[in-house]
Structures are given as structure tokens and as C-alpha cells.
């Protein structure tokens, strides 16, 4: 999530100039509000502008994390009769729609790191894309991420030691695609780097993947690779 210093300053100014909860110090008020389940935040945001500003700040998410007050949420990416994917999350046991991804693609790979879902590549108009989109699950906002070195569709992805790995999804028929068949992204650096891979494992289609004990497992047409 990219949060500008001007946005942080505006949020802090709004909160400081107006008490979150009258007669309570703001640090105590934050401690109380951080314990309110996220499903109640839409109603809570209607109480006042200072509380609404607080709920939409990274500071509040960090406070909830420190208090172990965050809840796991399920996100779904579905294609029904619509030509593009639709994103949903569960809200009171109902599917609540999310803003559409700016550049919908078919066959994207997914990885989750912290509060962010990484949507990697996919086919756009039958052309594999290198583009990466980030869904910030704290505020349900889409942000562009660093593009991969090559376009991919139906790749495998996973997180190991805080880094995002993606493999396959491209035909290793050129030097660039062969050399970059596997890539890794360190979010702190914000740049994809190639990962060495044996020639014999460079399949295109990745039908399933998982990370077990910090080891990536992926399945192709007729093989499983650790």
C-alpha cells in the first residue's frame, strides 16, 4: 500500500483537531476502536469524520494488528455470465462486491503477502501480460505493482521468506523466456529478478501450486516439482 506523507499528515490533523471519543484520550479511544470487528466498520465510519479518517489509515490497521484484532477474510475471484472476473469478499455471510481490477485478465496467478493480494499476469486479448496488480485488503483499493520480466498466463506463484516467486506460464522458446521462466520479487526492493531453473522443468502450464514448509510445490501436465 502506498501512503503519501501528505495523506498521513491530513489524517493526523483531522484526528488531533477533533477527539475520537469525547472525554477519552485519543490513545485510549484508538485502543477501544481497534477492537471493533471489521464487519462493523461501515457503520462506525458514519459516527464522525475523525473516526472515518482513522478507519482508512494504515496506522489503524497496525494498531489492530498489534492488538491481534484482525480477522481472516475470504476473497473470491469469479467469472459467471460476465465477460470479466468479478471480485467479492464475505460480509455477514453474504458475497459483497469489490471494485473491479483495472485491467482484467484470464489465467492470472495469485499470491498473498501481508494485507495485499498480488494478481500476476494473465492473458489480455489472448496475449500473456507481465502486469501486476495489488489489492490492498485493508481499504479494498487496487494499485499497480512492478511488472514481471516476461508475460505469463496460468503460471504458479507462492510466497517464501517474504518474497513472491512465480514460475511458468510462458513458453521457453526464446532466450528471454527461458532465462526468466522463474522470477522472484522482493517487495522491499520492488523489482523482479530471474531465478535459475533446470531446462527439463520449464513447462508452460501450471495447474496447481502450494507452499509447504517454505518449499514451493507446483503441478504441470504430468509432473510435480519441489
ZATORKOL-366094 format. One record per residue (C-alpha): x, y, z; residue number from 1. Coordinates in steps of 0.05 Angstrom, whole numbers, plus 5000, padded with zeros to 4 digits. Example, Ala and Ser with C-alpha at 12.3 -4.5 7.8 and 13.67 -1.06 7.14 Angstrom:
! residues 2
@xx = 5246, yy = 4910, zz = 5156, nr = 1
@xx = 5273, yy = 4979, zz = 5143, nr = 2
***
This chain:
! residues 226
@xx = 5000, yy = 5000, zz = 5000, nr = 1
@xx = 5029, yy = 5068, zz = 4980, nr = 2
@xx = 5011, yy = 5120, zz = 5032, nr = 3
@xx = 5036, yy = 5191, zz = 5020, nr = 4
@xx = 5062, yy = 5235, zz = 5075, nr = 5
@xx = 5010, yy = 5287, zz = 5058, nr = 6
@xx = 4954, yy = 5236, zz = 5069, nr = 7
@xx = 4984, yy = 5215, zz = 5136, nr = 8
@xx = 4991, yy = 5288, zz = 5157, nr = 9
@xx = 4918, yy = 5302, zz = 5137, nr = 10
@xx = 4893, yy = 5242, zz = 5176, nr = 11
@xx = 4934, yy = 5261, zz = 5238, nr = 12
@xx = 4910, yy = 5333, zz = 5234, nr = 13
@xx = 4837, yy = 5312, zz = 5229, nr = 14
@xx = 4844, yy = 5266, zz = 5289, nr = 15
@xx = 4883, yy = 5315, zz = 5332, nr = 16
@xx = 4835, yy = 5373, zz = 5319, nr = 17
@xx = 4775, yy = 5330, zz = 5338, nr = 18
@xx = 4774, yy = 5279, zz = 5394, nr = 19
@xx = 4756, yy = 5210, zz = 5370, nr = 20
@xx = 4712, yy = 5197, zz = 5431, nr = 21
@xx = 4694, yy = 5256, zz = 5475, nr = 22
@xx = 4724, yy = 5253, zz = 5546, nr = 23
@xx = 4773, yy = 5198, zz = 5526, nr = 24
@xx = 4847, yy = 5209, zz = 5507, nr = 25
@xx = 4857, yy = 5190, zz = 5434, nr = 26
@xx = 4906, yy = 5133, zz = 5450, nr = 27
@xx = 4852, yy = 5101, zz = 5494, nr = 28
@xx = 4799, yy = 5113, zz = 5441, nr = 29
@xx = 4843, yy = 5080, zz = 5387, nr = 30
@xx = 4853, yy = 5021, zz = 5434, nr = 31
@xx = 4777, yy = 5014, zz = 5441, nr = 32
@xx = 4760, yy = 5025, zz = 5367, nr = 33
@xx = 4814, yy = 4976, zz = 5344, nr = 34
@xx = 4776, yy = 4920, zz = 5378, nr = 35
@xx = 4712, yy = 4932, zz = 5338, nr = 36
@xx = 4703, yy = 4876, zz = 5286, nr = 37
@xx = 4716, yy = 4899, zz = 5215, nr = 38
@xx = 4645, yy = 4879, zz = 5194, nr = 39
@xx = 4620, yy = 4938, zz = 5236, nr = 40
@xx = 4669, yy = 4989, zz = 5206, nr = 41
@xx = 4620, yy = 5015, zz = 5153, nr = 42
@xx = 4571, yy = 5036, zz = 5208, nr = 43
@xx = 4627, yy = 5060, zz = 5253, nr = 44
@xx = 4652, yy = 5106, zz = 5198, nr = 45
@xx = 4586, yy = 5144, zz = 5200, nr = 46
@xx = 4597, yy = 5167, zz = 5272, nr = 47
@xx = 4645, yy = 5224, zz = 5256, nr = 48
@xx = 4697, yy = 5249, zz = 5207, nr = 49
@xx = 4755, yy = 5236, zz = 5254, nr = 50
@xx = 4734, yy = 5163, zz = 5263, nr = 51
@xx = 4724, yy = 5156, zz = 5188, nr = 52
@xx = 4794, yy = 5183, zz = 5176, nr = 53
@xx = 4822, yy = 5136, zz = 5228, nr = 54
@xx = 4789, yy = 5074, zz = 5198, nr = 55
@xx = 4821, yy = 5088, zz = 5130, nr = 56
@xx = 4892, yy = 5098, zz = 5156, nr = 57
@xx = 4950, yy = 5048, zz = 5157, nr = 58
@xx = 4961, yy = 5070, zz = 5229, nr = 59
@xx = 4895, yy = 5039, zz = 5250, nr = 60
@xx = 4910, yy = 4974, zz = 5214, nr = 61
@xx = 4976, yy = 4970, zz = 5251, nr = 62
@xx = 4941, yy = 4983, zz = 5317, nr = 63
@xx = 4892, yy = 4926, zz = 5303, nr = 64
@xx = 4949, yy = 4880, zz = 5285, nr = 65
@xx = 4987, yy = 4896, zz = 5349, nr = 66
@xx = 4924, yy = 4880, zz = 5389, nr = 67
@xx = 4912, yy = 4816, zz = 5350, nr = 68
@xx = 4844, yy = 4843, zz = 5330, nr = 69
@xx = 4848, yy = 4829, zz = 5256, nr = 70
@xx = 4804, yy = 4775, zz = 5226, nr = 71
@xx = 4818, yy = 4729, zz = 5168, nr = 72
@xx = 4776, yy = 4745, zz = 5107, nr = 73
@xx = 4758, yy = 4703, zz = 5046, nr = 74
@xx = 4765, yy = 4735, zz = 4977, nr = 75
@xx = 4735, yy = 4705, zz = 4914, nr = 76
@xx = 4750, yy = 4719, zz = 4841, nr = 77
@xx = 4693, yy = 4692, zz = 4799, nr = 78
@xx = 4671, yy = 4691, zz = 4727, nr = 79
@xx = 4598, yy = 4676, zz = 4716, nr = 80
@xx = 4559, yy = 4704, zz = 4657, nr = 81
@xx = 4601, yy = 4767, zz = 4657, nr = 82
@xx = 4658, yy = 4770, zz = 4607, nr = 83
@xx = 4708, yy = 4791, zz = 4661, nr = 84
@xx = 4725, yy = 4767, zz = 4731, nr = 85
@xx = 4687, yy = 4795, zz = 4790, nr = 86
@xx = 4717, yy = 4802, zz = 4859, nr = 87
@xx = 4680, yy = 4791, zz = 4924, nr = 88
@xx = 4692, yy = 4785, zz = 4998, nr = 89
@xx = 4647, yy = 4755, zz = 5052, nr = 90
@xx = 4607, yy = 4805, zz = 5093, nr = 91
@xx = 4557, yy = 4777, zz = 5143, nr = 92
@xx = 4557, yy = 4711, zz = 5104, nr = 93
@xx = 4540, yy = 4747, zz = 5040, nr = 94
@xx = 4584, yy = 4760, zz = 4980, nr = 95
@xx = 4600, yy = 4834, zz = 4978, nr = 96
@xx = 4626, yy = 4860, zz = 4911, nr = 97
@xx = 4694, yy = 4895, zz = 4908, nr = 98
@xx = 4719, yy = 4947, zz = 4858, nr = 99
@xx = 4737, yy = 4914, zz = 4792, nr = 100
@xx = 4810, yy = 4903, zz = 4775, nr = 101
@xx = 4832, yy = 4959, zz = 4727, nr = 102
@xx = 4860, yy = 4910, zz = 4675, nr = 103
@xx = 4822, yy = 4844, zz = 4679, nr = 104
@xx = 4859, yy = 4783, zz = 4652, nr = 105
@xx = 4847, yy = 4709, zz = 4644, nr = 106
@xx = 4892, yy = 4658, zz = 4678, nr = 107
@xx = 4926, yy = 4704, zz = 4728, nr = 108
@xx = 4968, yy = 4675, zz = 4785, nr = 109
@xx = 4956, yy = 4698, zz = 4857, nr = 110
@xx = 5000, yy = 4708, zz = 4918, nr = 111
@xx = 4983, yy = 4737, zz = 4986, nr = 112
@xx = 5033, yy = 4775, zz = 5028, nr = 113
@xx = 5010, yy = 4813, zz = 5090, nr = 114
@xx = 4946, yy = 4852, zz = 5074, nr = 115
@xx = 4959, yy = 4850, zz = 4999, nr = 116
@xx = 4936, yy = 4803, zz = 4944, nr = 117
@xx = 4983, yy = 4802, zz = 4884, nr = 118
@xx = 4950, yy = 4788, zz = 4817, nr = 119
@xx = 5005, yy = 4766, zz = 4770, nr = 120
@xx = 4999, yy = 4768, zz = 4694, nr = 121
@xx = 4944, yy = 4732, zz = 4657, nr = 122
@xx = 4921, yy = 4736, zz = 4585, nr = 123
@xx = 4893, yy = 4801, zz = 4557, nr = 124
@xx = 4863, yy = 4794, zz = 4487, nr = 125
@xx = 4899, yy = 4727, zz = 4482, nr = 126
@xx = 4967, yy = 4758, zz = 4497, nr = 127
@xx = 5003, yy = 4738, zz = 4562, nr = 128
@xx = 5014, yy = 4800, zz = 4604, nr = 129
@xx = 5072, yy = 4818, zz = 4651, nr = 130
@xx = 5029, yy = 4867, zz = 4690, nr = 131
@xx = 5019, yy = 4860, zz = 4765, nr = 132
@xx = 4961, yy = 4889, zz = 4806, nr = 133
@xx = 4958, yy = 4894, zz = 4881, nr = 134
@xx = 4893, yy = 4891, zz = 4920, nr = 135
@xx = 4902, yy = 4925, zz = 4988, nr = 136
@xx = 4853, yy = 4886, zz = 5030, nr = 137
@xx = 4853, yy = 4939, zz = 5085, nr = 138
@xx = 4819, yy = 4990, zz = 5042, nr = 139
@xx = 4798, yy = 4950, zz = 4980, nr = 140
@xx = 4839, yy = 4992, zz = 4933, nr = 141
@xx = 4875, yy = 4969, zz = 4871, nr = 142
@xx = 4947, yy = 4992, zz = 4859, nr = 143
@xx = 4995, yy = 4978, zz = 4802, nr = 144
@xx = 5055, yy = 4934, zz = 4821, nr = 145
@xx = 5122, yy = 4923, zz = 4788, nr = 146
@xx = 5115, yy = 4887, zz = 4721, nr = 147
@xx = 5147, yy = 4819, zz = 4713, nr = 148
@xx = 5204, yy = 4809, zz = 4664, nr = 149
@xx = 5160, yy = 4768, zz = 4616, nr = 150
@xx = 5086, yy = 4760, zz = 4603, nr = 151
@xx = 5052, yy = 4699, zz = 4635, nr = 152
@xx = 4985, yy = 4663, zz = 4636, nr = 153
@xx = 4966, yy = 4604, zz = 4681, nr = 154
@xx = 5032, yy = 4609, zz = 4719, nr = 155
@xx = 5045, yy = 4585, zz = 4790, nr = 156
@xx = 5061, yy = 4632, zz = 4847, nr = 157
@xx = 5076, yy = 4629, zz = 4921, nr = 158
@xx = 5109, yy = 4666, zz = 4979, nr = 159
@xx = 5173, yy = 4641, zz = 5011, nr = 160
@xx = 5211, yy = 4680, zz = 5064, nr = 161
@xx = 5173, yy = 4744, zz = 5049, nr = 162
@xx = 5188, yy = 4741, zz = 4974, nr = 163
@xx = 5140, yy = 4726, zz = 4917, nr = 164
@xx = 5160, yy = 4672, zz = 4868, nr = 165
@xx = 5126, yy = 4660, zz = 4801, nr = 166
@xx = 5143, yy = 4603, zz = 4752, nr = 167
@xx = 5118, yy = 4581, zz = 4684, nr = 168
@xx = 5061, yy = 4610, zz = 4646, nr = 169
@xx = 5106, yy = 4624, zz = 4587, nr = 170
@xx = 5134, yy = 4582, zz = 4530, nr = 171
@xx = 5210, yy = 4577, zz = 4537, nr = 172
@xx = 5220, yy = 4588, zz = 4463, nr = 173
@xx = 5266, yy = 4649, zz = 4467, nr = 174
@xx = 5326, yy = 4667, zz = 4508, nr = 175
@xx = 5287, yy = 4718, zz = 4549, nr = 176
@xx = 5231, yy = 4670, zz = 4565, nr = 177
@xx = 5279, yy = 4613, zz = 4581, nr = 178
@xx = 5322, yy = 4656, zz = 4626, nr = 179
@xx = 5262, yy = 4686, zz = 4662, nr = 180
@xx = 5219, yy = 4624, zz = 4666, nr = 181
@xx = 5222, yy = 4634, zz = 4741, nr = 182
@xx = 5224, yy = 4701, zz = 4776, nr = 183
@xx = 5225, yy = 4729, zz = 4846, nr = 184
@xx = 5201, yy = 4795, zz = 4875, nr = 185
@xx = 5226, yy = 4825, zz = 4939, nr = 186
@xx = 5171, yy = 4876, zz = 4956, nr = 187
@xx = 5221, yy = 4918, zz = 4995, nr = 188
@xx = 5262, yy = 4926, zz = 4931, nr = 189
@xx = 5204, yy = 4929, zz = 4883, nr = 190
@xx = 5239, yy = 4894, zz = 4825, nr = 191
@xx = 5233, yy = 4825, zz = 4794, nr = 192
@xx = 5296, yy = 4783, zz = 4787, nr = 193
@xx = 5306, yy = 4719, zz = 4748, nr = 194
@xx = 5314, yy = 4653, zz = 4784, nr = 195
@xx = 5356, yy = 4597, zz = 4755, nr = 196
@xx = 5316, yy = 4536, zz = 4733, nr = 197
@xx = 5334, yy = 4469, zz = 4701, nr = 198
@xx = 5315, yy = 4465, zz = 4628, nr = 199
@xx = 5277, yy = 4400, zz = 4637, nr = 200
@xx = 5225, yy = 4431, zz = 4684, nr = 201
@xx = 5207, yy = 4491, zz = 4641, nr = 202
@xx = 5135, yy = 4474, zz = 4625, nr = 203
@xx = 5085, yy = 4529, zz = 4608, nr = 204
@xx = 5021, yy = 4506, zz = 4641, nr = 205
@xx = 5019, yy = 4505, zz = 4717, nr = 206
@xx = 4954, yy = 4474, zz = 4741, nr = 207
@xx = 4964, yy = 4479, zz = 4816, nr = 208
@xx = 5015, yy = 4505, zz = 4866, nr = 209
@xx = 5026, yy = 4509, zz = 4941, nr = 210
@xx = 5079, yy = 4528, zz = 4991, nr = 211
@xx = 5094, yy = 4476, zz = 5045, nr = 212
@xx = 5149, yy = 4485, zz = 5096, nr = 213
@xx = 5178, yy = 4543, zz = 5055, nr = 214
@xx = 5182, yy = 4499, zz = 4994, nr = 215
@xx = 5143, yy = 4512, zz = 4931, nr = 216
@xx = 5104, yy = 4454, zz = 4901, nr = 217
@xx = 5074, yy = 4460, zz = 4831, nr = 218
@xx = 5039, yy = 4412, zz = 4784, nr = 219
@xx = 5042, yy = 4413, zz = 4708, nr = 220
@xx = 5010, yy = 4367, zz = 4658, nr = 221
@xx = 5044, yy = 4304, zz = 4682, nr = 222
@xx = 5093, yy = 4323, zz = 4737, nr = 223
@xx = 5102, yy = 4352, zz = 4806, nr = 224
@xx = 5162, yy = 4396, zz = 4822, nr = 225
@xx = 5190, yy = 4414, zz = 4890, nr = 226
***
